[in-house]
Amino acid sequence: MTDSPTDSPALLQLADGLFVRQAVDNIAWFDLGGSAVVVDALEHRGEADAVAEAIAETLGETTVAFVINTHTHPDHVALNRFFRKRYGAEIVNARTAEIPTDGRWFEGPLRRALMLPMGGLHTDEDCIIHLPDDGVLFTGDLFGWGMIPLIRGPDAETVRRLEQVYERLIGLAAERIVPGHGPLATTAHLRRFVEYLRQMSEIAHAGVSAGRDDNEILTDMAPPEDMSDWWRFRQWKHADSAKKILRAVRRRKL
Ligand SMILES: [Zn+2]
């Protein structure tokens, strides 16, 4: 984990036939045995050749049968068309397919993956991909190293939804979490993030009740020491999250 991962991607191997090309925008692929699945498809089409080369180097002749998008924001879908043309891949996301509430399995002789809808936080389309036998979980943008993954809010309702979703994610007990952006995380980071939101909200409530002004309260809401190495947390994520929480508390929405 680092505060400033380079823009040049690092190729990480998480298991036999399971790779993450980790950068600011992450893309991953795994071999089901005979065919492969890609998770998320970056923001820039110019990366197509480099990605195809890395897939060929790691998986050989194995063809990409599916591209799963955790959601369809532009920084997750740019190579969809490329994968369709080059490999005839099926594009699977909440817009192209009906994802059953109990999920859709992708299975082969080597491994299995479950795509589960988890909408209503970052987007209504959010899906996660869980590889139970590998202990790996792709969260898309539901985990953002201290960024509050809510399009709307935070308010009492969205934070409750966030806590419900995180409880499910934590319950999967994955050893490795692959977020949409930045370094890999663990289930402990998911737990810490929920706790962080509660702590910040408590401090904001206490400050508002005591009649302190915003600057004083934001000083009380200093970034926790144990989160200081979270990716880009100290640079801007914490300040942004703290302000949003304080504003919601002031408006009695949280
Ligand atoms: Zn994203």
py3Dmol code that shows the C-alpha trace and the ligand (Angstrom):
import py3Dmol

protein = """\
ATOM      1  CA  MET A   1       0.000   0.000   0.000  1.00  0.00           C
ATOM      2  CA  THR A   2       1.366   3.381  -0.886  1.00  0.00           C
ATOM      3  CA  ASP A   3       0.253   6.976  -0.927  1.00  0.00           C
ATOM      4  CA  SER A   4       1.262   7.447  -4.526  1.00  0.00           C
ATOM      5  CA  PRO A   5       1.163   4.312  -6.642  1.00  0.00           C
ATOM      6  CA  THR A   6       2.871   4.970  -9.902  1.00  0.00           C
ATOM      7  CA  ASP A   7       0.776   5.435 -12.967  1.00  0.00           C
ATOM      8  CA  SER A   8       2.624   2.553 -14.555  1.00  0.00           C
ATOM      9  CA  PRO A   9       0.569  -0.520 -13.737  1.00  0.00           C
ATOM     10  CA  ALA A  10       1.848  -3.381 -11.614  1.00  0.00           C
ATOM     11  CA  LEU A  11       0.879  -6.907 -12.597  1.00  0.00           C
ATOM     12  CA  LEU A  12      -0.084  -8.871  -9.490  1.00  0.00           C
ATOM     13  CA  GLN A  13      -0.708 -12.600  -9.396  1.00  0.00           C
ATOM     14  CA  LEU A  14      -3.221 -13.548  -6.701  1.00  0.00           C
ATOM     15  CA  ALA A  15      -3.509 -17.229  -7.535  1.00  0.00           C
ATOM     16  CA  ASP A  16      -2.855 -19.648 -10.359  1.00  0.00           C
ATOM     17  CA  GLY A  17      -4.472 -18.002 -13.401  1.00  0.00           C
ATOM     18  CA  LEU A  18      -5.736 -14.981 -11.458  1.00  0.00           C
ATOM     19  CA  PHE A  19      -4.162 -11.600 -12.146  1.00  0.00           C
ATOM     20  CA  VAL A  20      -4.743  -7.933 -11.353  1.00  0.00           C
ATOM     21  CA  ARG A  21      -3.208  -5.135 -13.383  1.00  0.00           C
ATOM     22  CA  GLN A  22      -3.145  -2.627 -10.563  1.00  0.00           C
ATOM     23  CA  ALA A  23      -2.897   1.100 -11.165  1.00  0.00           C
ATOM     24  CA  VAL A  24      -5.152   4.087 -10.529  1.00  0.00           C
ATOM     25  CA  ASP A  25      -7.767   2.140 -12.528  1.00  0.00           C
ATOM     26  CA  ASN A  26      -7.665  -1.606 -11.928  1.00  0.00           C
ATOM     27  CA  ILE A  27      -8.414  -4.386 -14.390  1.00  0.00           C
ATOM     28  CA  ALA A  28      -8.248  -8.079 -13.558  1.00  0.00           C
ATOM     29  CA  TRP A  29      -8.626 -11.412 -15.318  1.00  0.00           C
ATOM     30  CA  PHE A  30      -8.925 -14.997 -14.248  1.00  0.00           C
ATOM     31  CA  ASP A  31      -8.907 -18.345 -15.940  1.00  0.00           C
ATOM     32  CA  LEU A  32     -11.989 -20.503 -15.440  1.00  0.00           C
ATOM     33  CA  GLY A  33     -10.217 -23.325 -17.242  1.00  0.00           C
ATOM     34  CA  GLY A  34     -10.507 -23.051 -21.017  1.00  0.00           C
ATOM     35  CA  SER A  35     -11.865 -19.518 -20.956  1.00  0.00           C
ATOM     36  CA  ALA A  36     -11.251 -16.354 -18.993  1.00  0.00           C
ATOM     37  CA  VAL A  37     -13.229 -13.612 -17.283  1.00  0.00           C
ATOM     38  CA  VAL A  38     -12.132  -9.966 -17.192  1.00  0.00           C
ATOM     39  CA  VAL A  39     -13.303  -7.691 -14.382  1.00  0.00           C
ATOM     40  CA  ASP A  40     -13.708  -4.030 -15.324  1.00  0.00           C
ATOM     41  CA  ALA A  41     -12.371  -2.437 -18.464  1.00  0.00           C
ATOM     42  CA  LEU A  42     -10.522   0.793 -17.642  1.00  0.00           C
ATOM     43  CA  GLU A  43     -11.009   4.370 -18.797  1.00  0.00           C
ATOM     44  CA  HIS A  44      -8.665   4.696 -21.773  1.00  0.00           C
ATOM     45  CA  ARG A  45      -8.973   2.723 -24.987  1.00  0.00           C
ATOM     46  CA  GLY A  46      -5.284   3.314 -25.659  1.00  0.00           C
ATOM     47  CA  GLU A  47      -4.468   0.665 -23.056  1.00  0.00           C
ATOM     48  CA  ALA A  48      -6.044  -2.146 -25.093  1.00  0.00           C
ATOM     49  CA  ASP A  49      -2.812  -3.488 -26.610  1.00  0.00           C
ATOM     50  CA  ALA A  50      -0.909  -3.439 -23.334  1.00  0.00           C
ATOM     51  CA  VAL A  51      -3.752  -5.287 -21.600  1.00  0.00           C
ATOM     52  CA  ALA A  52      -4.108  -7.861 -24.384  1.00  0.00           C
ATOM     53  CA  GLU A  53      -0.364  -8.466 -24.234  1.00  0.00           C
ATOM     54  CA  ALA A  54      -0.452  -8.970 -20.460  1.00  0.00           C
ATOM     55  CA  ILE A  55      -3.380 -11.384 -20.798  1.00  0.00           C
ATOM     56  CA  ALA A  56      -1.551 -13.361 -23.485  1.00  0.00           C
ATOM     57  CA  GLU A  57       1.611 -13.468 -21.373  1.00  0.00           C
ATOM     58  CA  THR A  58      -0.222 -14.708 -18.301  1.00  0.00           C
ATOM     59  CA  LEU A  59      -2.955 -16.921 -19.787  1.00  0.00           C
ATOM     60  CA  GLY A  60      -1.466 -17.960 -23.131  1.00  0.00           C
ATOM     61  CA  GLU A  61      -4.060 -18.837 -25.747  1.00  0.00           C
ATOM     62  CA  THR A  62      -6.996 -18.771 -23.344  1.00  0.00           C
ATOM     63  CA  THR A  63      -9.732 -16.607 -24.764  1.00  0.00           C
ATOM     64  CA  VAL A  64     -11.729 -14.000 -22.855  1.00  0.00           C
ATOM     65  CA  ALA A  65     -15.308 -15.234 -22.771  1.00  0.00           C
ATOM     66  CA  PHE A  66     -16.765 -12.605 -20.426  1.00  0.00           C
ATOM     67  CA  VAL A  67     -16.098  -9.032 -19.385  1.00  0.00           C
ATOM     68  CA  ILE A  68     -17.860  -8.127 -16.158  1.00  0.00           C
ATOM     69  CA  ASN A  69     -18.273  -4.435 -15.332  1.00  0.00           C
ATOM     70  CA  THR A  70     -18.872  -3.737 -11.648  1.00  0.00           C
ATOM     71  CA  HIS A  71     -20.827  -0.704 -12.912  1.00  0.00           C
ATOM     72  CA  THR A  72     -20.837   1.297 -16.122  1.00  0.00           C
ATOM     73  CA  HIS A  73     -19.072   4.517 -15.192  1.00  0.00           C
ATOM     74  CA  PRO A  74     -16.712   5.540 -18.024  1.00  0.00           C
ATOM     75  CA  ASP A  75     -13.606   4.545 -16.045  1.00  0.00           C
ATOM     76  CA  HIS A  76     -14.789   0.896 -15.993  1.00  0.00           C
ATOM     77  CA  VAL A  77     -15.987   0.202 -19.538  1.00  0.00           C
ATOM     78  CA  ALA A  78     -13.577   1.699 -22.100  1.00  0.00           C
ATOM     79  CA  LEU A  79     -12.237  -1.628 -23.367  1.00  0.00           C
ATOM     80  CA  ASN A  80     -15.614  -3.399 -23.578  1.00  0.00           C
ATOM     81  CA  ARG A  81     -15.828  -2.968 -27.322  1.00  0.00           C
ATOM     82  CA  PHE A  82     -12.231  -4.090 -27.747  1.00  0.00           C
ATOM     83  CA  PHE A  83     -12.875  -7.324 -25.833  1.00  0.00           C
ATOM     84  CA  ARG A  84     -16.032  -7.990 -27.812  1.00  0.00           C
ATOM     85  CA  LYS A  85     -14.253  -7.528 -31.131  1.00  0.00           C
ATOM     86  CA  ARG A  86     -10.984  -9.230 -30.317  1.00  0.00           C
ATOM     87  CA  TYR A  87     -12.268 -12.254 -28.363  1.00  0.00           C
ATOM     88  CA  GLY A  88     -16.002 -12.232 -28.984  1.00  0.00           C
ATOM     89  CA  ALA A  89     -16.443 -11.665 -25.247  1.00  0.00           C
ATOM     90  CA  GLU A  90     -19.898 -11.271 -23.746  1.00  0.00           C
ATOM     91  CA  ILE A  91     -20.191  -7.994 -21.818  1.00  0.00           C
ATOM     92  CA  VAL A  92     -21.971  -8.516 -18.528  1.00  0.00           C
ATOM     93  CA  ASN A  93     -23.144  -5.624 -16.380  1.00  0.00           C
ATOM     94  CA  ALA A  94     -26.393  -4.415 -14.865  1.00  0.00           C
ATOM     95  CA  ARG A  95     -27.342  -2.817 -18.200  1.00  0.00           C
ATOM     96  CA  THR A  96     -26.606  -5.697 -20.540  1.00  0.00           C
ATOM     97  CA  ALA A  97     -27.993  -8.492 -18.402  1.00  0.00           C
ATOM     98  CA  GLU A  98     -30.522  -9.231 -15.718  1.00  0.00           C
ATOM     99  CA  ILE A  99     -28.413 -10.169 -12.703  1.00  0.00           C
ATOM    100  CA  PRO A 100     -30.532 -12.280 -10.332  1.00  0.00           C
ATOM    101  CA  THR A 101     -30.579 -11.104  -6.709  1.00  0.00           C
ATOM    102  CA  ASP A 102     -28.857 -14.324  -5.680  1.00  0.00           C
ATOM    103  CA  GLY A 103     -26.209 -13.712  -8.319  1.00  0.00           C
ATOM    104  CA  ARG A 104     -24.884 -15.206 -11.534  1.00  0.00           C
ATOM    105  CA  TRP A 105     -22.186 -17.848 -11.493  1.00  0.00           C
ATOM    106  CA  PHE A 106     -19.297 -18.093 -13.938  1.00  0.00           C
ATOM    107  CA  GLU A 107     -17.863 -21.574 -13.666  1.00  0.00           C
ATOM    108  CA  GLY A 108     -15.208 -23.725 -15.259  1.00  0.00           C
ATOM    109  CA  PRO A 109     -12.967 -26.641 -14.373  1.00  0.00           C
ATOM    110  CA  LEU A 110     -10.443 -24.331 -12.641  1.00  0.00           C
ATOM    111  CA  ARG A 111     -12.586 -21.986 -10.586  1.00  0.00           C
ATOM    112  CA  ARG A 112     -15.913 -20.311 -10.059  1.00  0.00           C
ATOM    113  CA  ALA A 113     -16.952 -16.711  -9.558  1.00  0.00           C
ATOM    114  CA  LEU A 114     -20.204 -15.217  -8.347  1.00  0.00           C
ATOM    115  CA  MET A 115     -21.402 -11.847  -9.625  1.00  0.00           C
ATOM    116  CA  LEU A 116     -23.791 -10.357  -7.073  1.00  0.00           C
ATOM    117  CA  PRO A 117     -25.884  -7.211  -7.386  1.00  0.00           C
ATOM    118  CA  MET A 118     -25.168  -4.791  -4.539  1.00  0.00           C
ATOM    119  CA  GLY A 119     -26.736  -1.631  -5.901  1.00  0.00           C
ATOM    120  CA  GLY A 120     -27.721   1.585  -4.199  1.00  0.00           C
ATOM    121  CA  LEU A 121     -24.428   2.911  -2.898  1.00  0.00           C
ATOM    122  CA  HIS A 122     -22.014   4.090  -5.548  1.00  0.00           C
ATOM    123  CA  THR A 123     -24.577   3.500  -8.301  1.00  0.00           C
ATOM    124  CA  ASP A 124     -27.802   1.535  -8.654  1.00  0.00           C
ATOM    125  CA  GLU A 125     -25.840  -0.860 -10.869  1.00  0.00           C
ATOM    126  CA  ASP A 126     -23.120  -1.860  -8.396  1.00  0.00           C
ATOM    127  CA  CYS A 127     -22.142  -5.510  -8.553  1.00  0.00           C
ATOM    128  CA  ILE A 128     -19.421  -7.357  -6.736  1.00  0.00           C
ATOM    129  CA  ILE A 129     -17.566 -10.440  -7.941  1.00  0.00           C
ATOM    130  CA  HIS A 130     -16.659 -13.062  -5.370  1.00  0.00           C
ATOM    131  CA  LEU A 131     -14.269 -15.948  -5.936  1.00  0.00           C
ATOM    132  CA  PRO A 132     -14.985 -17.994  -2.819  1.00  0.00           C
ATOM    133  CA  ASP A 133     -12.357 -20.669  -3.408  1.00  0.00           C
ATOM    134  CA  ASP A 134      -9.631 -18.076  -4.049  1.00  0.00           C
ATOM    135  CA  GLY A 135     -10.666 -15.819  -1.160  1.00  0.00           C
ATOM    136  CA  VAL A 136     -10.805 -12.854  -3.525  1.00  0.00           C
ATOM    137  CA  LEU A 137     -13.480 -10.171  -3.747  1.00  0.00           C
ATOM    138  CA  PHE A 138     -13.838  -7.459  -6.387  1.00  0.00           C
ATOM    139  CA  THR A 139     -15.751  -4.535  -4.920  1.00  0.00           C
ATOM    140  CA  GLY A 140     -15.683  -2.093  -7.820  1.00  0.00           C
ATOM    141  CA  ASP A 141     -16.059   1.374  -6.340  1.00  0.00           C
ATOM    142  CA  LEU A 142     -17.869   0.273  -3.175  1.00  0.00           C
ATOM    143  CA  PHE A 143     -14.538   0.552  -1.379  1.00  0.00           C
ATOM    144  CA  GLY A 144     -12.458   3.645  -2.133  1.00  0.00           C
ATOM    145  CA  TRP A 145      -9.728   3.857   0.520  1.00  0.00           C
ATOM    146  CA  GLY A 146     -11.574   6.381   2.653  1.00  0.00           C
ATOM    147  CA  MET A 147     -13.747   7.909  -0.021  1.00  0.00           C
ATOM    148  CA  ILE A 148     -17.438   7.722   0.870  1.00  0.00           C
ATOM    149  CA  PRO A 149     -18.839   5.613  -1.985  1.00  0.00           C
ATOM    150  CA  LEU A 150     -22.191   7.349  -2.120  1.00  0.00           C
ATOM    151  CA  ILE A 151     -23.605   9.279  -5.029  1.00  0.00           C
ATOM    152  CA  ARG A 152     -26.187  10.824  -2.717  1.00  0.00           C
ATOM    153  CA  GLY A 153     -25.712  11.793   0.886  1.00  0.00           C
ATOM    154  CA  PRO A 154     -24.332  10.777   3.285  1.00  0.00           C
ATOM    155  CA  ASP A 155     -27.566  10.751   5.224  1.00  0.00           C
ATOM    156  CA  ALA A 156     -29.170   8.362   7.703  1.00  0.00           C
ATOM    157  CA  GLU A 157     -30.669   6.212   4.971  1.00  0.00           C
ATOM    158  CA  THR A 158     -27.619   5.917   2.709  1.00  0.00           C
ATOM    159  CA  VAL A 159     -25.302   5.246   5.641  1.00  0.00           C
ATOM    160  CA  ARG A 160     -27.636   2.504   6.849  1.00  0.00           C
ATOM    161  CA  ARG A 161     -27.564   0.988   3.365  1.00  0.00           C
ATOM    162  CA  LEU A 162     -23.776   1.272   3.341  1.00  0.00           C
ATOM    163  CA  GLU A 163     -23.551  -0.553   6.653  1.00  0.00           C
ATOM    164  CA  GLN A 164     -25.824  -3.329   5.377  1.00  0.00           C
ATOM    165  CA  VAL A 165     -23.805  -3.776   2.205  1.00  0.00           C
ATOM    166  CA  TYR A 166     -20.506  -3.708   4.103  1.00  0.00           C
ATOM    167  CA  GLU A 167     -21.817  -6.299   6.526  1.00  0.00           C
ATOM    168  CA  ARG A 168     -22.421  -8.606   3.575  1.00  0.00           C
ATOM    169  CA  LEU A 169     -19.007  -7.867   2.086  1.00  0.00           C
ATOM    170  CA  ILE A 170     -17.277  -8.450   5.424  1.00  0.00           C
ATOM    171  CA  GLY A 171     -19.269 -11.656   5.868  1.00  0.00           C
ATOM    172  CA  LEU A 172     -17.685 -13.068   2.706  1.00  0.00           C
ATOM    173  CA  ALA A 173     -14.406 -13.068   4.656  1.00  0.00           C
ATOM    174  CA  ALA A 174     -12.259 -12.587   1.553  1.00  0.00           C
ATOM    175  CA  GLU A 175      -8.525 -12.484   2.134  1.00  0.00           C
ATOM    176  CA  ARG A 176      -7.947 -10.069  -0.661  1.00  0.00           C
ATOM    177  CA  ILE A 177     -10.134  -7.204  -1.812  1.00  0.00           C
ATOM    178  CA  VAL A 178      -9.628  -5.718  -5.251  1.00  0.00           C
ATOM    179  CA  PRO A 179     -11.171  -2.227  -5.375  1.00  0.00           C
ATOM    180  CA  GLY A 180     -11.920  -0.421  -8.612  1.00  0.00           C
ATOM    181  CA  HIS A 181      -8.984   1.906  -8.016  1.00  0.00           C
ATOM    182  CA  GLY A 182      -5.648   1.791  -6.250  1.00  0.00           C
ATOM    183  CA  PRO A 183      -3.936  -0.818  -4.094  1.00  0.00           C
ATOM    184  CA  LEU A 184      -5.487  -4.077  -2.934  1.00  0.00           C
ATOM    185  CA  ALA A 185      -7.151  -4.173   0.473  1.00  0.00           C
ATOM    186  CA  THR A 186      -8.349  -6.715   3.024  1.00  0.00           C
ATOM    187  CA  THR A 187     -11.561  -7.379   4.915  1.00  0.00           C
ATOM    188  CA  ALA A 188      -9.973  -5.545   7.876  1.00  0.00           C
ATOM    189  CA  HIS A 189      -9.965  -2.368   5.768  1.00  0.00           C
ATOM    190  CA  LEU A 190     -13.693  -2.745   5.094  1.00  0.00           C
ATOM    191  CA  ARG A 191     -14.321  -3.063   8.831  1.00  0.00           C
ATOM    192  CA  ARG A 192     -12.149  -0.068   9.579  1.00  0.00           C
ATOM    193  CA  PHE A 193     -13.996   2.072   7.066  1.00  0.00           C
ATOM    194  CA  VAL A 194     -17.399   1.407   8.672  1.00  0.00           C
ATOM    195  CA  GLU A 195     -15.906   2.184  12.074  1.00  0.00           C
ATOM    196  CA  TYR A 196     -14.314   5.356  10.687  1.00  0.00           C
ATOM    197  CA  LEU A 197     -17.666   6.626   9.418  1.00  0.00           C
ATOM    198  CA  ARG A 198     -19.209   6.010  12.842  1.00  0.00           C
ATOM    199  CA  GLN A 199     -16.344   7.697  14.651  1.00  0.00           C
ATOM    200  CA  MET A 200     -16.440  10.759  12.416  1.00  0.00           C
ATOM    201  CA  SER A 201     -20.192  11.017  12.786  1.00  0.00           C
ATOM    202  CA  GLU A 202     -19.935  10.776  16.600  1.00  0.00           C
ATOM    203  CA  ILE A 203     -17.275  13.483  16.742  1.00  0.00           C
ATOM    204  CA  ALA A 204     -19.366  15.726  14.481  1.00  0.00           C
ATOM    205  CA  HIS A 205     -22.451  15.215  16.663  1.00  0.00           C
ATOM    206  CA  ALA A 206     -20.516  15.954  19.852  1.00  0.00           C
ATOM    207  CA  GLY A 207     -19.024  19.118  18.347  1.00  0.00           C
ATOM    208  CA  VAL A 208     -22.351  20.404  17.055  1.00  0.00           C
ATOM    209  CA  SER A 209     -24.037  19.755  20.442  1.00  0.00           C
ATOM    210  CA  ALA A 210     -21.211  21.618  22.176  1.00  0.00           C
ATOM    211  CA  GLY A 211     -21.768  24.611  19.913  1.00  0.00           C
ATOM    212  CA  ARG A 212     -18.321  24.443  18.320  1.00  0.00           C
ATOM    213  CA  ASP A 213     -17.773  26.008  14.905  1.00  0.00           C
ATOM    214  CA  ASP A 214     -16.953  24.030  11.762  1.00  0.00           C
ATOM    215  CA  ASN A 215     -13.214  24.646  11.879  1.00  0.00           C
ATOM    216  CA  GLU A 216     -13.002  23.466  15.462  1.00  0.00           C
ATOM    217  CA  ILE A 217     -15.048  20.367  14.722  1.00  0.00           C
ATOM    218  CA  LEU A 218     -13.024  19.538  11.624  1.00  0.00           C
ATOM    219  CA  THR A 219      -9.910  19.782  13.786  1.00  0.00           C
ATOM    220  CA  ASP A 220     -11.534  17.295  16.186  1.00  0.00           C
ATOM    221  CA  MET A 221     -12.145  15.059  13.179  1.00  0.00           C
ATOM    222  CA  ALA A 222      -8.422  14.664  12.475  1.00  0.00           C
ATOM    223  CA  PRO A 223      -7.455  11.742  10.224  1.00  0.00           C
ATOM    224  CA  PRO A 224      -6.954   8.616  12.347  1.00  0.00           C
ATOM    225  CA  GLU A 225      -3.302   7.683  12.693  1.00  0.00           C
ATOM    226  CA  ASP A 226      -3.858   4.038  11.733  1.00  0.00           C
ATOM    227  CA  MET A 227      -5.373   5.133   8.408  1.00  0.00           C
ATOM    228  CA  SER A 228      -2.547   7.477   7.468  1.00  0.00           C
ATOM    229  CA  ASP A 229      -1.174   5.059   4.878  1.00  0.00           C
ATOM    230  CA  TRP A 230      -4.527   4.583   3.133  1.00  0.00           C
ATOM    231  CA  TRP A 231      -4.201   5.418  -0.534  1.00  0.00           C
ATOM    232  CA  ARG A 232      -4.624   9.188  -1.083  1.00  0.00           C
ATOM    233  CA  PHE A 233      -6.438   9.393   2.251  1.00  0.00           C
ATOM    234  CA  ARG A 234      -4.412  12.200   3.779  1.00  0.00           C
ATOM    235  CA  GLN A 235      -4.080  14.103   0.513  1.00  0.00           C
ATOM    236  CA  TRP A 236      -7.778  14.740   0.065  1.00  0.00           C
ATOM    237  CA  LYS A 237     -10.133  11.863   0.819  1.00  0.00           C
ATOM    238  CA  HIS A 238     -10.325  12.386   4.562  1.00  0.00           C
ATOM    239  CA  ALA A 239     -10.955  16.136   4.299  1.00  0.00           C
ATOM    240  CA  ASP A 240     -13.704  15.549   1.753  1.00  0.00           C
ATOM    241  CA  SER A 241     -15.362  12.801   3.830  1.00  0.00           C
ATOM    242  CA  ALA A 242     -15.127  14.778   7.079  1.00  0.00           C
ATOM    243  CA  LYS A 243     -16.751  17.834   5.485  1.00  0.00           C
ATOM    244  CA  LYS A 244     -19.570  15.760   4.014  1.00  0.00           C
ATOM    245  CA  ILE A 245     -20.270  14.091   7.350  1.00  0.00           C
ATOM    246  CA  LEU A 246     -20.212  17.379   9.249  1.00  0.00           C
ATOM    247  CA  ARG A 247     -22.534  19.028   6.722  1.00  0.00           C
ATOM    248  CA  ALA A 248     -25.000  16.126   7.024  1.00  0.00           C
ATOM    249  CA  VAL A 249     -24.924  16.314  10.828  1.00  0.00           C
ATOM    250  CA  ARG A 250     -25.464  20.093  10.780  1.00  0.00           C
ATOM    251  CA  ARG A 251     -28.473  19.615   8.505  1.00  0.00           C
ATOM    252  CA  ARG A 252     -29.779  16.903  10.843  1.00  0.00           C
ATOM    253  CA  LYS A 253     -29.656  14.352   8.058  1.00  0.00           C
ATOM    254  CA  LEU A 254     -27.243  12.089   9.863  1.00  0.00           C
TER     255      LEU A 254
END
"""
ligand_1 = """\
1
ZN
Zn -14.424 4.036 -10.792
"""
view = py3Dmol.view(width=600, height=400)
view.addModel(protein, "pdb")
view.setStyle({"model": 0}, {"cartoon": {"style": "trace"}})
view.addModel(ligand_1, "xyz")
view.setStyle({"model": 1}, {"stick": {}})
view.zoomTo()
view.show()
